Amino acid sequence: MPIYTRTGDKGKTTLFNGQRVSKGDLRIDTLGTIDELNSAIGVVLAETQNSKLKTQNYNSKLKSELIKIQNDLLSIGSALANPKVSSKRLTVSSLSKRVKEFEDFIDKMMKNLPPLSSFILPGGGKTGATLHLARAICRRAERRIVELNSKEKTLRLRSGQVDNSIIIYFNRLSDLLFTLARFANFKEKKKEIVWSKRH
C-alpha cells in the first residue's frame, strides 16, 4: 500500500468521523502540534542513547517514561481527531492517573535539584536542551487545545469539547519536561545559566 493517497492534494484531510476539513483547521493544527511534540520526544529518546546518562539507572527510567508519554499523545490525538465522540473514556481514568504519576516523578527529582531563585535559560547538555525544546512545544500544544476547547464551546458543539483532563495532562506534562531537562543537566554536570535581567 503506497504512503501517498493524493486525497489531501487540495488542502483538505479527513477526521476519524469521516468529516473533510481544511488542513488549516484549528483541530488539525492542534493534532499537528501534538505530533510535533511526539517527534520532539523521539529526538530526546535518540539523544539518550549517546548521553552520559546511559550508564545510570535514571536513563532507563527516563526512556520508559518518554515512551509512555509518546503512547499517551497518540491516544489523545486519536480522541481529538473524532469530534463526535466523547473523550471521557480515554481521559478521566487513564489521564488522571498519569498526571499523578507525573507529579510523583517531579517531586522525586526536585528533592535532588538545587532550588530555583530566578528564570533559567533553556540549554545545557544535548539531552537537557532537547527536553527544554519538547517542553516549549508542549506549551504550544496546550495553548492550541485550550483554544480548540474555547472555539467548540463558542460554537456549542458539545460533542467536540475537549475533556478538561486533557488540558490538565498537558499542563502537568510541560512541568515534567521542564524538571526532566533540569535533572538531565544536573546528572550530566551541565551548569544552568540564570537569566541576566537587563534594565
Buried (B, 14 or more C-beta within 10 A) or exposed (E): EEEEEEEEEEEBBEBEEEBEBEEEBBBBBBBBBBBBBBEBBBBBBEBBEEBBBBEEEBBEBBBEBBEEBBEBBEBBBBBBBBBEBBBEEBBBEBBEEBBEBBEEBBEEBEEEEEEEEEEBEBBBBBBBBBBBBBBBBBBBBBEBBBBBBEBBEEEEEEEBBBBEBBBBBBBBBBBBBBBBBBBBBBBBEBEBEEEEEEE
